Amino acid sequence: MKARSGGSTDYDALFRDVYPSLFRYLHRLTGDHDAAEDIAQESFVRLLGRALPENEARLWLFTVATNLFRDGARTSRRRERLLSATPWKPSALPAPDESLERDRKVAAVRKALEQLPERDRQMLLMREEGFRYDEIAQVAAVAPGSVGTLLARATRRFLAVYDVRLEEG
C-alpha cells in the first residue's frame, strides 16, 4: 500500500491488489459467494482510517476476515439449533453433467475440509492463497519453523478424509 501525497493511504490500490485473493480465501472458507463478498467488504471497511504498512495490511485484512467468519459461524450454529425443530431443505434443480461432476467434487472437498481441525483448514486455505510460512505462522499462532511440518500433516489428513469420501460417494 503506497502513501499518497499528504501521507494518506492508497486504499484503492490496496483494494485492487488484495481483494481478489481475500475473496477467493473467504469463498473457499465459507462456500458461499455472497457471504465471502460481505465479509471481504466488511474487512476493508474496518481497515479505513488505519495507517498500516503495505506488508502488514494484507495479513491484517485476512486476520480480520477470518475473525468475522468465525463470528458468523458461531451465530449460524446458534441459529441452526433454534431452527432444528423445522429444518428447511432446498429443492435441487437438475444441472448439466459437467456442472454436476464439478459440484460433486467441490462438495467432497468442502466435506473433507469440514472434518479437519480448524487450524489445519485455515493453514491449508492460506497456503492455497499464497501466504508465506511466516504469515501463516503468525495467523495460526504457531512457530514459523513448524509451518512446513504442520502443513504436511494437514495435507495428509485432508487426503485421507478426501479419499474416504470419494470411496463412499
Residue pairs with C-beta under 8 A, 6 or more apart in sequence:
1 9
1 10
1 11
1 13
1 14
1 17
1 52
1 53
1 54
1 57
2 10
2 13
2 54
3 9
3 10
4 10
7 51
9 50
9 51
9 52
11 44
11 47
11 48
14 47
14 54
14 57
15 44
17 58
18 57
18 58
18 61
19 40
19 44
21 58
21 129
21 130
22 40
22 43
22 61
22 62
22 65
23 36
23 37
23 40
24 129
25 62
25 65
25 125
25 126
25 128
25 129
26 35
26 36
26 37
26 39
26 40
26 65
26 69
27 33
27 36
28 125
28 128
29 36
29 66
29 69
29 121
29 125
30 36
30 39
30 69
31 110
35 72
39 65
39 68
39 69
39 72
40 65
42 65
42 68
43 61
43 64
43 65
43 68
44 61
46 64
47 57
47 60
47 61
47 64
50 60
52 60
59 131
59 135
59 138
59 139
62 126
62 129
62 131
62 139
63 139
66 122
66 139
95 103
104 169
108 162
108 165
108 166
108 169
109 162
111 161
111 165
112 158
112 161
112 162
112 165
113 121
113 124
113 125
113 158
114 121
115 161
116 124
116 154
116 157
116 158
116 161
119 140
119 142
119 150
119 154
120 150
120 153
120 154
120 157
120 158
121 154
122 139
122 140
123 136
123 140
123 147
123 150
123 151
123 154
124 151
124 154
124 155
124 158
126 135
126 136
126 139
126 140
127 136
127 151
131 139
133 144
133 147
133 148
134 144
134 147
136 147
136 151
137 143
137 144
137 146
137 147
140 147
140 150
142 150
